[in-house]
Amino acid sequence: MEITLTDAGKRFRFDWIFRGLTHRFQSGERTALLGPNGSGKSTLMKVLSGHLSLSKGRIQFAENGVILPDDVYKYVSYTAPYIELIEEFTLEEAIDFHIRLKPLLPGIDKATFIDLLELPKARQKEIRFFSSGMKQRVKLALAICSHSPILLLDEPSTNLDIKAVEWFHRLFEQYAGSRIAIIATNDPGDLRLCSQKLDIMQWKG
């Protein structure tokens, strides 16, 4: 799997968030997307996920040399603090709903997934009663454990305490596999998960 950005730019009204960005992401790479708050990391992640279109340039998704169609969302697992869970669902219902849209990795069924969450008393609890840290655990686990070749994590350590951050790092190391994995973060612990760094400040308008 490859994602290729060519002279890519995104602007809102007259303000360029980034422009002139040419880069290729490939399977097996773990890339940290860097930049201060408000620099455009989340905007670029939305472009990479297919949620936003470019204002300039081109983005191309390819698998084994074959250009993929526009429904790239089928190939992407994506989570961010601003992406919400359905609050009225119980944990089990949220998992069942997610699996209908995107299957879990081979070898992970619902029972295994719940064990991986390490939230044993939350199975029948509605999401609206979860703490912010518990919700972040669920979102991260759903993204990391989904069977998709592209994994996008925007500020994954947000709302996690030290123990939960260690849990997230273990889960990522175990299940990220050979996917394209991109983490938008400035957290030193998260950076250690990545072998490459891409600083969006290089392409500020």
N, C-alpha and C positions, 0 to 999 in steps of 0.2 A: 504494500500500500504506500502511496506517495501523495502528499499535498504540496502543490507547487504554487507559490505566489510570484507573480511577475509584475514589477512596477506597480505594486498594489497601493491604493490610497483610499482613505475613508474620511469624509468630512461631514459635518453637520452645519448647515447654512454656509457661512463663509469661513468656518474654522476647520482646518485640517487636523484630524486626530493623528494620522500618520500618512506618509506618502513616500513613493519611491522604494517600497519594500519588495525585495526579491529574495526569496528563500525557499528551500525545499526541505520538507519534513519527511522522514522515511521510517518504515517499520523497524522496530527495535530501538529507536532513538527515544531518549527521555530528555526533554528540553524544558528548561526553566525560562519562562517569559518574565523579564524583569522590567522595572520602572516604578517611579514613585506613585502614590495614590493620585488618581486623576490623570495619569499619563496616557491612558488608552489601552491598557492591558485587557480589560473586559471587553472593550469594543472589538479588538482583534480576535479574542476568543469567540465572540458572537459571529464574526465573519467566518472563522474556521469551522464553526458548527453549522453554518448555513442559515443562521437566524438573521443575519444582516447581509446585504449585498454591498459590493465595493462601489465607491464613487469613481474610481479610476483603476485601470489595470485589470489583471485577470487572476482568478483562483481556479485551480484544476485539481480534481481528485482522480487518481488512477490506481487500478489494481492489476498487477501483472502486465503492465503496459497498456491496459484497456481503460479509456476514459470513462468514468462513471457518469450516469445520468444525474439530473438535477436533484433527485430525491436522496441527497447525501445524508439526510438525518438518519436513515436506516443504518448507516455505518458508524454513527457517532454515539458515544456515551458522554454526557456533559452534565456537570453540576457546578453550581455557584451559590453564594449566600442569598442572592436575589431570586433564585428559582425555588418555588414553594411546593411543598407536598400538599395533598388534599387532606385538609385538617379533620374532616368528618370520618375518614377511614380509620379503622384499627390498623395496627402494624401488619397483621396477616392480610387484611384487605388491600393495603397499599402494595404489598409484595405481589399478591395475585394480579392486581391491576397492571403493575409494571411488567410482569412476565408475559401478559397478553400482548404487550407492545414490543417487548424486547426480551428474548430468552436469556437465561443465566448461562454462565460458562459451563462447558461440559464437566460433569462431576459435582455440580452444585445444584441441589434441589432446595425446596423451600425450607425444609427442616435444617439442612446444613447452613443455609443462609442465615437463619435466625440464630443458630449457634455462633456463627462468625460475628454477628452484631454484638454479642456479649451483653444482651439486654434481656435476661431470662424472664423477667416479670412483666414485660411490655407486650407480649404477644397479642392480648385482647384489649389493649389500651388504645384509645383514640389518639391520633397524632396531635390533636389540639392540646392534649394534656402532657405532651412531651416537653422537656426542657429544650432550650436552643441547642445545647450540645448533643442531646439525643437525636434531634431532628437532623443535625449535621452528620451524625454517624450513619443514619439511615440513607441520606442522600449520597454520601460517599460510597457506602457499600453497594447501593444499587448501581452506581456508575462503574465502579471498579469490577464488580462481579457480573456485569452484563457482557454478553457475547458479541463484541463489536471490535473492529480493527482500529478505531480511533478513540482515545480516552482524553478528555479535556477536563481539567480540574482547576477552577478559578478560586483562589484563596482558600484552599482546602482546610487549613488549620483554624479558620475562623470559628469562634464559639467552642473550641475544644480545649479542655484542660490538659495538663501534662500527660496524664495517663491515657487520655483519649487520643492525643497526638501520637503517642507511642503505638497505640492500637492501629491508627491510620497508616503509619509507616510500615508496620508489619503486613497489613492487608495489601498495601500497594506493592511491596517487594514480592509478596507471594503470588499475586494475581495479575499484575500489570503485563507480564509476559512479553511477547515480541511486538506488541501493538505500538503505534505512534502514541506516545504519551506526552502531553504538554501541560505543565503546571504553571499557572500565573501566580507568582508569589514573591515576597521579599523575606519570607521567614527562613532563617539560616538552616533549621532542621529540614524543611521541605527542599531546600536547595541541594542538600546532600543526596536526595533521591535521584538527582538529574546529572547526566554526564555532559550536557551541553547547556549553554546559556545564550539567550537572545534578548538584547536590551532594546526595548521599543523606542528609547530616547534617540537612537541613531536615525530614526525616520520621522522625527517630529517635523510638522510643517513650518 
